[in-house]
Amino acid sequence: MQNPSADRSETGPTVEELGESGLLARILARLSPAATATVGPGDDAAVLRPRGEVVVTSDTMVEGPDFRRAWHSGFELGWKLAATNLSDVAAMGARPIGLTVSIACPADLPVAYLERLAEGLDAACRTLAPGCGVVGGDLGRAPVLTAAVTALGDLGGRRPVLRSGAHAGDVVAYAGDLGLAGLGLSLLFDRAATTRGEAHGRTLGELWTEHPEALAAQLAPSPPIGLGIEAAKRGATAMMDVSDGLALDAARLGEASGVTIDLDPRRLEAAFGERDGERIPLDAMLSGGEDHGLLTVFPALVRLPAGFSAIGRVRPRSAPLLVGGRPHEPRGWDPYLVRWPGDG
Amino acid sequence: MQNPSADRSETGPTVEELGESGLLARILARLSPAATATVGPGDDAAVLRPRGEVVVTSDTMVEGPDFRRAWHSGFELGWKLAATNLSDVAAMGARPIGLTVSIACPADLPVAYLERLAEGLDAACRTLAPGCGVVGGDLGRAPVLTAAVTALGDLGGRRPVLRSGAHAGDVVAYAGDLGLAGLGLSLLFDRAATTRGEAHGRTLGELWTEHPEALAAQLAPSPPIGLGIEAAKRGATAMMDVSDGLALDAARLGEASGVTIDLDPRRLEAAFGERDGERIPLDAMLSGGEDHGLLTVFPALVRLPAGFSAIGRVRPRSAPLLVGGRPHEPRGWDPYLVRWPGDG
């Protein structure tokens, strides 16, 4: 994720000038085959050969509410699209085996942006989930760039690790970044947007130099995909991808399991309180959002796999969430209620 | 697909007024479980238990280029989203086992429209592909209503039927509607749009009364999903979903197989030349688009399964396409090149 501005100033043809088949050819040229795909892109559907049950998850990102092209290079956006969907597969304890990607965009979008996006999708798969790749998708038109991704995973004969399996007495652990992606978003709004909240790229180079980890966590995160299978093999009783903030997602896991998660602020601060050369406040860890780490619950006697830090305990059901033993009201994320800076 | 205007005038709360969790609850209440889903909506991913290889296909529909709310009730849009994706699964010879559906919409969209959409998705699955259902998805914001669907299918131990398996001498057959969806779209533009091409619903009731089959084929098609498996079992050598017009898709199948499809205009006219009480011209059959029937190739000695009509023969590779033995230039569909009436 270095030198992020290299692909930010696209020249060359637009989508409209190249047409669908030309665009498709350029995108397909950038995709590596998926290991379990017996039929890749080009037919009515792709064909995958999983060994066990199949997990499937979808997520759509829309320009404006979910990303801004002034901040996200095509490569970073493709990387983030793959990474966030792979993370949901990992959180079931499955191995990612394929992505489908539907892109809808304005006719005047530069083709180069989508070429970089394809490269980012491919690089994220190869880096975070080797053997996984883009197996299909479609292209269409929309007033703003819209990317819908579906990720498939193979449980390989294991049972899925659900949100609902935690028991009182279990240990709560976390793997991945915490609070860093939210810090990155704050930095972008503070220093790469107008006072009216419109994103611009003028100070991005500076920001990347000063805060490389926070920017990467926000624009092109690298969730610990492989640790999902590790946790499943080590007997994790419950697991989920943290995308709406640790506090809110821990409350959800507790509710699904009929227990209450008790997060330990001292352990959180010890493990995640300093990153990128600066202090991350507890509040940012609890409600930062877009962390895409693995909130995982293990039986008390299990030795945690490398990469996981203990951050709390599972208690009998009481409040929706405890922090340091005391009830904590998790702040919620609702895409329809949030007003973004720059909204009409 | 009768009484289509019943759900067209939505009242009640908007998406913004209800919020994500309330909306999600109302949508989930309208979905039937999928037979092979061991974990349905609500966790990081759904879990499916296929018996054989898995097929996966995605398609996105965006308000404006792909549909108009003045014409499509929520129920019809949901039905069409499911039907068109199920058709791609069928065209591989697979049984549909699950859909994921990502909806992004403006905050002021009436919740009732999405409730009807969920009912349409569910009804189409139950009617066209019993045992299949919506297993997951997500909700987000977009400037216009955007629905991204991924469909999964189970090959049940059979091999997929690809576009590339046709041999010279094989019989070309078709199952489904042909030209009818294109006729429906023409009728809508002629009689339910302003002179500037803006869609309105004022004459929809009339149109539905006069042309029920053409309107249904366009707004809520019923592709022959079950016939995909029938064709595979009967030894089909190649198969594809016809979505961009028979001529263009037949040329694609020919190219993928290294052969040339020769369509027989007399057989086409005999089998598909009259529907909905009126004559469908050959040109409409060849380039109507959105037919979502199964273009299927069988060995010459196979007796065609019920529902299929022979419409041509496979010849050694020559022109991209023959019609009545003579070269035919298929007209193409390109989402980035078409200018819709009403475009800016």
HADDOCK unambig.tbl for C-alpha pairs under 7 A between the chains (distance, minus, plus):
assign (segid A and resid 15 and name CA) (segid B and resid 336 and name CA) 6.82 0.50 0.50
assign (segid A and resid 16 and name CA) (segid B and resid 336 and name CA) 5.00 0.50 0.50
assign (segid A and resid 16 and name CA) (segid B and resid 337 and name CA) 5.98 0.50 0.50
assign (segid A and resid 19 and name CA) (segid B and resid 334 and name CA) 6.61 0.50 0.50
assign (segid A and resid 19 and name CA) (segid B and resid 336 and name CA) 5.94 0.50 0.50
assign (segid A and resid 19 and name CA) (segid B and resid 337 and name CA) 6.55 0.50 0.50
assign (segid A and resid 20 and name CA) (segid B and resid 334 and name CA) 5.79 0.50 0.50
assign (segid A and resid 20 and name CA) (segid B and resid 335 and name CA) 6.94 0.50 0.50
assign (segid A and resid 20 and name CA) (segid B and resid 336 and name CA) 6.61 0.50 0.50
assign (segid A and resid 43 and name CA) (segid B and resid 162 and name CA) 6.64 0.50 0.50
assign (segid A and resid 43 and name CA) (segid B and resid 163 and name CA) 6.50 0.50 0.50
assign (segid A and resid 44 and name CA) (segid B and resid 57 and name CA) 6.90 0.50 0.50
assign (segid A and resid 44 and name CA) (segid B and resid 88 and name CA) 5.20 0.50 0.50
assign (segid A and resid 44 and name CA) (segid B and resid 91 and name CA) 6.66 0.50 0.50
assign (segid A and resid 44 and name CA) (segid B and resid 92 and name CA) 6.78 0.50 0.50
assign (segid A and resid 44 and name CA) (segid B and resid 240 and name CA) 6.38 0.50 0.50
assign (segid A and resid 44 and name CA) (segid B and resid 241 and name CA) 6.79 0.50 0.50
assign (segid A and resid 45 and name CA) (segid B and resid 55 and name CA) 5.88 0.50 0.50
assign (segid A and resid 45 and name CA) (segid B and resid 56 and name CA) 5.27 0.50 0.50
assign (segid A and resid 45 and name CA) (segid B and resid 57 and name CA) 4.56 0.50 0.50
assign (segid A and resid 45 and name CA) (segid B and resid 88 and name CA) 6.34 0.50 0.50
assign (segid A and resid 45 and name CA) (segid B and resid 89 and name CA) 6.51 0.50 0.50
assign (segid A and resid 45 and name CA) (segid B and resid 92 and name CA) 6.91 0.50 0.50
assign (segid A and resid 46 and name CA) (segid B and resid 55 and name CA) 5.37 0.50 0.50
assign (segid A and resid 46 and name CA) (segid B and resid 56 and name CA) 5.30 0.50 0.50
assign (segid A and resid 46 and name CA) (segid B and resid 57 and name CA) 6.45 0.50 0.50
assign (segid A and resid 47 and name CA) (segid B and resid 53 and name CA) 6.59 0.50 0.50
assign (segid A and resid 47 and name CA) (segid B and resid 54 and name CA) 5.54 0.50 0.50
assign (segid A and resid 47 and name CA) (segid B and resid 55 and name CA) 4.36 0.50 0.50
assign (segid A and resid 47 and name CA) (segid B and resid 56 and name CA) 6.47 0.50 0.50
assign (segid A and resid 48 and name CA) (segid B and resid 53 and name CA) 5.78 0.50 0.50
assign (segid A and resid 48 and name CA) (segid B and resid 54 and name CA) 5.16 0.50 0.50
assign (segid A and resid 48 and name CA) (segid B and resid 55 and name CA) 6.26 0.50 0.50
assign (segid A and resid 49 and name CA) (segid B and resid 53 and name CA) 4.81 0.50 0.50
assign (segid A and resid 49 and name CA) (segid B and resid 54 and name CA) 6.33 0.50 0.50
assign (segid A and resid 50 and name CA) (segid B and resid 53 and name CA) 6.84 0.50 0.50
assign (segid A and resid 53 and name CA) (segid B and resid 47 and name CA) 6.60 0.50 0.50
assign (segid A and resid 53 and name CA) (segid B and resid 48 and name CA) 5.78 0.50 0.50
assign (segid A and resid 53 and name CA) (segid B and resid 49 and name CA) 4.82 0.50 0.50
assign (segid A and resid 53 and name CA) (segid B and resid 50 and name CA) 6.85 0.50 0.50
assign (segid A and resid 54 and name CA) (segid B and resid 47 and name CA) 5.54 0.50 0.50
assign (segid A and resid 54 and name CA) (segid B and resid 48 and name CA) 5.16 0.50 0.50
assign (segid A and resid 54 and name CA) (segid B and resid 49 and name CA) 6.33 0.50 0.50
assign (segid A and resid 55 and name CA) (segid B and resid 45 and name CA) 5.87 0.50 0.50
assign (segid A and resid 55 and name CA) (segid B and resid 46 and name CA) 5.37 0.50 0.50
assign (segid A and resid 55 and name CA) (segid B and resid 47 and name CA) 4.36 0.50 0.50
assign (segid A and resid 55 and name CA) (segid B and resid 48 and name CA) 6.26 0.50 0.50
assign (segid A and resid 56 and name CA) (segid B and resid 45 and name CA) 5.27 0.50 0.50
assign (segid A and resid 56 and name CA) (segid B and resid 46 and name CA) 5.30 0.50 0.50
assign (segid A and resid 56 and name CA) (segid B and resid 47 and name CA) 6.49 0.50 0.50
assign (segid A and resid 57 and name CA) (segid B and resid 44 and name CA) 6.92 0.50 0.50
assign (segid A and resid 57 and name CA) (segid B and resid 45 and name CA) 4.59 0.50 0.50
assign (segid A and resid 57 and name CA) (segid B and resid 46 and name CA) 6.47 0.50 0.50
assign (segid A and resid 57 and name CA) (segid B and resid 136 and name CA) 6.54 0.50 0.50
assign (segid A and resid 57 and name CA) (segid B and resid 137 and name CA) 6.70 0.50 0.50
assign (segid A and resid 58 and name CA) (segid B and resid 100 and name CA) 6.53 0.50 0.50
assign (segid A and resid 58 and name CA) (segid B and resid 102 and name CA) 6.67 0.50 0.50
assign (segid A and resid 58 and name CA) (segid B and resid 137 and name CA) 5.30 0.50 0.50
assign (segid A and resid 58 and name CA) (segid B and resid 138 and name CA) 6.60 0.50 0.50
assign (segid A and resid 59 and name CA) (segid B and resid 102 and name CA) 6.49 0.50 0.50
assign (segid A and resid 59 and name CA) (segid B and resid 137 and name CA) 6.87 0.50 0.50
assign (segid A and resid 59 and name CA) (segid B and resid 138 and name CA) 5.92 0.50 0.50
assign (segid A and resid 60 and name CA) (segid B and resid 102 and name CA) 6.38 0.50 0.50
assign (segid A and resid 62 and name CA) (segid B and resid 142 and name CA) 6.16 0.50 0.50
assign (segid A and resid 65 and name CA) (segid B and resid 141 and name CA) 6.53 0.50 0.50
assign (segid A and resid 88 and name CA) (segid B and resid 44 and name CA) 5.21 0.50 0.50
assign (segid A and resid 88 and name CA) (segid B and resid 45 and name CA) 6.35 0.50 0.50
assign (segid A and resid 89 and name CA) (segid B and resid 45 and name CA) 6.52 0.50 0.50
assign (segid A and resid 91 and name CA) (segid B and resid 44 and name CA) 6.67 0.50 0.50
assign (segid A and resid 92 and name CA) (segid B and resid 44 and name CA) 6.79 0.50 0.50
assign (segid A and resid 92 and name CA) (segid B and resid 45 and name CA) 6.93 0.50 0.50
assign (segid A and resid 100 and name CA) (segid B and resid 58 and name CA) 6.51 0.50 0.50
assign (segid A and resid 102 and name CA) (segid B and resid 58 and name CA) 6.65 0.50 0.50
assign (segid A and resid 102 and name CA) (segid B and resid 59 and name CA) 6.47 0.50 0.50
assign (segid A and resid 102 and name CA) (segid B and resid 60 and name CA) 6.37 0.50 0.50
assign (segid A and resid 107 and name CA) (segid B and resid 336 and name CA) 5.56 0.50 0.50
assign (segid A and resid 136 and name CA) (segid B and resid 57 and name CA) 6.52 0.50 0.50
assign (segid A and resid 137 and name CA) (segid B and resid 57 and name CA) 6.70 0.50 0.50
assign (segid A and resid 137 and name CA) (segid B and resid 58 and name CA) 5.29 0.50 0.50
assign (segid A and resid 137 and name CA) (segid B and resid 59 and name CA) 6.86 0.50 0.50
assign (segid A and resid 138 and name CA) (segid B and resid 58 and name CA) 6.60 0.50 0.50
assign (segid A and resid 138 and name CA) (segid B and resid 59 and name CA) 5.93 0.50 0.50
assign (segid A and resid 140 and name CA) (segid B and resid 335 and name CA) 5.83 0.50 0.50
assign (segid A and resid 141 and name CA) (segid B and resid 65 and name CA) 6.55 0.50 0.50
assign (segid A and resid 141 and name CA) (segid B and resid 335 and name CA) 6.38 0.50 0.50
assign (segid A and resid 141 and name CA) (segid B and resid 336 and name CA) 6.63 0.50 0.50
assign (segid A and resid 142 and name CA) (segid B and resid 62 and name CA) 6.16 0.50 0.50
assign (segid A and resid 148 and name CA) (segid B and resid 148 and name CA) 6.21 0.50 0.50
assign (segid A and resid 150 and name CA) (segid B and resid 150 and name CA) 6.96 0.50 0.50
assign (segid A and resid 162 and name CA) (segid B and resid 43 and name CA) 6.64 0.50 0.50
assign (segid A and resid 163 and name CA) (segid B and resid 43 and name CA) 6.51 0.50 0.50
assign (segid A and resid 240 and name CA) (segid B and resid 44 and name CA) 6.38 0.50 0.50
assign (segid A and resid 241 and name CA) (segid B and resid 44 and name CA) 6.79 0.50 0.50
assign (segid A and resid 334 and name CA) (segid B and resid 19 and name CA) 6.62 0.50 0.50
assign (segid A and resid 334 and name CA) (segid B and resid 20 and name CA) 5.81 0.50 0.50
assign (segid A and resid 335 and name CA) (segid B and resid 20 and name CA) 6.94 0.50 0.50
assign (segid A and resid 335 and name CA) (segid B and resid 140 and name CA) 5.86 0.50 0.50
assign (segid A and resid 335 and name CA) (segid B and resid 141 and name CA) 6.41 0.50 0.50
assign (segid A and resid 336 and name CA) (segid B and resid 15 and name CA) 6.87 0.50 0.50
assign (segid A and resid 336 and name CA) (segid B and resid 16 and name CA) 5.04 0.50 0.50
assign (segid A and resid 336 and name CA) (segid B and resid 19 and name CA) 5.96 0.50 0.50
assign (segid A and resid 336 and name CA) (segid B and resid 20 and name CA) 6.62 0.50 0.50
assign (segid A and resid 336 and name CA) (segid B and resid 107 and name CA) 5.58 0.50 0.50
assign (segid A and resid 336 and name CA) (segid B and resid 141 and name CA) 6.63 0.50 0.50
assign (segid A and resid 337 and name CA) (segid B and resid 16 and name CA) 6.04 0.50 0.50
assign (segid A and resid 337 and name CA) (segid B and resid 19 and name CA) 6.57 0.50 0.50
